[in-house]
Amino acid sequence: MVVFPSGGDRLMIVAPNGISRTVQATGLFQIARPSLAPDGRSAAVQASEDPSTPVGSLNIYLVDLANGTWRRNCDRPVNEESPEWFPRSNRIAYSSFSPIAGVNLHVYDLDAQREVLTV
């Protein structure tokens, strides 16, 4: 399957047979850079809960592709972006940017519900 943004609060999912569907994540805005979970049931995205949030202040969210419900993955005061799911794991890698700390790489373990690595 392939997943990509389709409007400010929607994701388009295309199956290998070409059938597509749209999932609306009501309450999320500026959805970008989705990464499909290995099981295909959810996607990690960078987005905002406020439509007026500047692009440089986004966070990482997990969106359930069956019903569009979502939850925020982390609670950093800095920009979080570019989530990528590990191929055979329930972990997500993403970067954060702070004018003070610079760019950091993070690995979040969804089973343990905590960050397991910061570089």
C-alpha positions as a printed NumPy array, in Angstrom:
array([[  0.   ,   0.   ,   0.   ],
       [  0.933,   3.627,  -0.455],
       [ -0.227,   6.515,   1.733],
       [  0.069,  10.213,   0.942],
       [ -1.485,  13.521,   2.091],
       [ -4.662,  14.581,   0.325],
       [ -5.667,  17.984,   1.646],
       [ -4.987,  19.471,   5.058],
       [ -6.652,  16.757,   7.185],
       [ -6.856,  13.745,   4.858],
       [ -4.726,  10.797,   3.848],
       [ -5.16 ,   8.851,   0.606],
       [ -4.437,   5.135,   0.785],
       [ -3.854,   3.217,  -2.463],
       [ -3.809,  -0.582,  -2.418],
       [ -1.642,  -2.659,  -4.788],
       [ -4.737,  -3.415,  -6.899],
       [ -5.252,   0.324,  -7.507],
       [ -8.264,   0.739,  -5.236],
       [ -7.978,   3.926,  -3.223],
       [ -9.759,   5.438,  -0.264],
       [ -9.5  ,   8.598,   1.778],
       [ -9.232,   8.8  ,   5.556],
       [-10.066,  12.061,   7.297],
       [ -8.162,  12.857,  10.493],
       [-10.53 ,  15.476,  11.885],
       [ -8.689,  17.925,  14.117],
       [ -5.299,  17.557,  12.436],
       [ -3.997,  20.169,  10.016],
       [ -1.055,  20.446,   7.617],
       [ -0.632,  16.653,   7.429],
       [  2.61 ,  15.814,   5.634],
       [  5.264,  13.113,   5.198],
       [  3.176,  10.062,   6.148],
       [  4.936,   6.774,   6.867],
       [  2.892,   3.58 ,   6.673],
       [  3.117,   1.113,   9.584],
       [  4.454,  -2.337,   8.633],
       [  1.001,  -3.855,   9.295],
       [ -0.701,  -1.168,   7.14 ],
       [ -3.183,  -0.227,   9.863],
       [ -1.79 ,   3.183,  10.775],
       [  0.476,   5.95 ,   9.573],
       [  2.88 ,   8.27 ,  11.339],
       [  2.581,  11.858,  10.081],
       [  3.845,  15.312,  10.878],
       [  0.961,  17.699,  11.496],
       [ -0.582,  20.246,  13.839],
       [ -3.697,  20.454,  16.007],
       [ -4.007,  24.178,  15.196],
       [ -4.499,  25.408,  11.609],
       [ -2.522,  28.579,  12.368],
       [  0.59 ,  26.731,  13.616],
       [  3.65 ,  27.692,  11.557],
       [  5.133,  24.928,   9.409],
       [  8.255,  25.009,  11.606],
       [  6.288,  23.952,  14.717],
       [  4.765,  20.607,  13.735],
       [  4.544,  17.403,  15.782],
       [  4.414,  13.661,  15.106],
       [  1.009,  11.933,  15.233],
       [ -0.212,   8.384,  14.677],
       [ -3.344,   8.095,  12.531],
       [ -5.535,   4.96 ,  12.541],
       [ -6.269,   4.291,   8.861],
       [ -9.512,   2.433,   9.625],
       [-11.308,   5.36 ,  11.229],
       [ -9.09 ,   8.485,  11.183],
       [ -8.603,   8.703,  14.939],
       [ -5.203,   9.995,  15.973],
       [ -2.931,  10.603,  18.917],
       [  0.132,  12.714,  19.416],
       [  3.293,  10.651,  19.626],
       [  5.558,  12.982,  21.627],
       [  5.296,  16.27 ,  23.459],
       [  8.374,  18.252,  22.453],
       [  8.331,  22.057,  22.466],
       [ 10.319,  22.02 ,  19.18 ],
       [  9.542,  21.089,  15.578],
       [  9.198,  17.324,  14.977],
       [  9.276,  16.031,  11.413],
       [  9.94 ,  13.282,   8.874],
       [  8.608,  10.196,  10.71 ],
       [  9.703,   6.833,   9.311],
       [  8.443,   3.494,  10.547],
       [ 10.993,   0.733,  11.121],
       [ 10.316,  -2.058,   8.572],
       [  9.598,  -4.952,  10.969],
       [  9.15 ,  -3.179,  14.253],
       [  6.758,  -1.026,  16.219],
       [  9.245,   1.845,  16.312],
       [  9.3  ,   5.21 ,  14.598],
       [ 12.342,   7.335,  13.811],
       [ 11.914,  11.09 ,  13.385],
       [ 13.922,  14.272,  13.587],
       [ 13.464,  17.37 ,  15.696],
       [ 14.858,  20.848,  15.233],
       [ 15.567,  23.464,  17.864],
       [ 17.422,  26.747,  17.241],
       [ 19.377,  25.998,  20.434],
       [ 19.92 ,  22.208,  20.288],
       [ 20.051,  21.878,  16.502],
       [ 18.827,  18.725,  14.736],
       [ 18.338,  15.498,  16.693],
       [ 17.285,  12.026,  15.58 ],
       [ 14.809,  10.201,  17.824],
       [ 13.586,   6.617,  17.997],
       [ 10.238,   6.079,  19.712],
       [  9.135,   2.557,  20.737],
       [  5.349,   2.346,  20.533],
       [  5.17 ,  -0.884,  22.569],
       [  7.173,   0.615,  25.455],
       [  5.502,   4.031,  24.873],
       [  8.764,   5.884,  25.286],
       [ 11.708,   7.243,  23.416],
       [ 14.546,   4.715,  23.333],
       [ 17.251,   6.692,  21.499],
       [ 18.227,  10.312,  20.834],
       [ 21.221,  11.156,  18.656]])
